Amino acid sequence: MKGALQFAFAGVVGLVLGAIVHLAAVFGIPELGDRDAYSRFSPLSRESAAHLLTDADRAGAAPALRDPAVATSVCAFDLAEGPVHVGVSVPGGFASVSVHRPGGGVIYAVTDRAAQRGAIDITLMTQDQLDEILAEDETGEPTQDLRVVSPVTRGLVVVRALAALPSLRERAEGIASTATCKPLRAVDGG
Amino acid sequence: MAAGERPARMPWRALAAHATQGSLRPILLILFALTVATLSGLGSAYLAVRDVPPFGAAVSGPWTAWPRLGARDIDPYARAVLARTADLPLGPGEGLTFSARTDDAGRPLEAGCAYRLAGPVPAARAWTLTLYDEAGRLVDNPARRHGFTSAEVLRDGAGTATLVLSRSVQSGNWLPLPQQGRFTLVLRLYDTPASASAAALDARAMPSIERTACE
């Protein structure tokens, strides 16, 4: 009888430890897993240009990525070398840019409603980089770019363009595939 | 009897009795507790994040959305779901994704039946309705029709769109169903004010899914 009680107690201790294991697993999956969108799509990303996701890229991906009426492109960014400029020209129709952190989670999202002169321009930077820019900015001129502070140095930019009609498919793919993600210094230099 | 004195080849039953009564018991208790911890912890974590987020669903009739998936204050469970599915959800202001696996009466959507989809769609700059099979794939069909967008759907004089879902060819807004199995409908609202208040959507704001016939 005493043995049975001891095992029951060990079971209760096990369940309490199990709660800790549960939390560790839930918090650990985004950090340690390699099946998240960043791990999956950042290798596709080319230098300074977005990669238009093909049907093959999207096969087996999660539902949000597989709207057949939406052209989607991705590019991975790394702010370690400095701020990164994201540019998307939006001639009309729904288009959006969102910034995602590794492991999952939206940092920022904006639609073509925020476009100026037919383009969405975003400069991604860390808080330190923003502080530096503000300290060096002596002119005090308002900036044309949307400045977005990212809490992470690496992540994924996703560009979506809707083809409301099948005949607009090519235009939507053009919007998504011509999006650029360049280090800010390269943009300044020309 | 001490552990060192036991015979080299002890039968399993005797070993078990020895372990539960003898000096091996503390070790066995610890092993038991650790096994319970591992199985219950990993098992419950897997069940919680294997499919859809366990919290934050906005349900409206047969439609369900998880607005928090794209929110900045995403919870750890939703984040683990994203990490497992390689999903890149629509962000705040970008849009909202609703999915339906049942009709209005709660019966699973079956390819052998016919459905009528009618009623209002929440205000949005554009919407798309897409049909997926059980495995989440687009369904190949001769009409090359996987869904409708708000721009291409035909509307009546009052501006209302009615969609017919069936395997047999229909006139109007016909969405072909797969040959067999269950299917899922996904309604995506792009650039919608509904993003912010999805939890407040009621069933009347979403299109109804009515089963009209079954083979």
Interface residues (C-beta under 8 A of the other chain):
Chain A: G3 Q6 F7 A10 G11 V13 G14 L15 V16 L17 G18 A19 I20 V21 H22 A24 A25 V26 F27 I29 P30 G33 R35 D36 A37 S39 R40 F41 A59 A61 A62 P63 A64 L65 R66 D67 P68 A69 V70 V74 G93 F94 S96 S98 H100 G103 G104 G105 V106 I107 Y108 A109 V110 T111 R113 L156 V158 R160 L162 A163 A164 L165 P166
Chain B: T20 Q21 R25 L29 I30 F32 A33 L34 T35 V36 A37 T38 L39 S40 G41 L42 S44 A45 Y46 A48 V49 L69 G70 A71 R72 I74 P76 Y77 R79 A80 V81 L82 A83 R84 T85 A86 D87 L88 P89 L90 G91 P92 G93 E94 G95 T97 S99 R125 A126 T128 T130 Y132 G136 R137 L138 H146 G147 T149 S150 A151 E152 V186 R188 Y190 D191
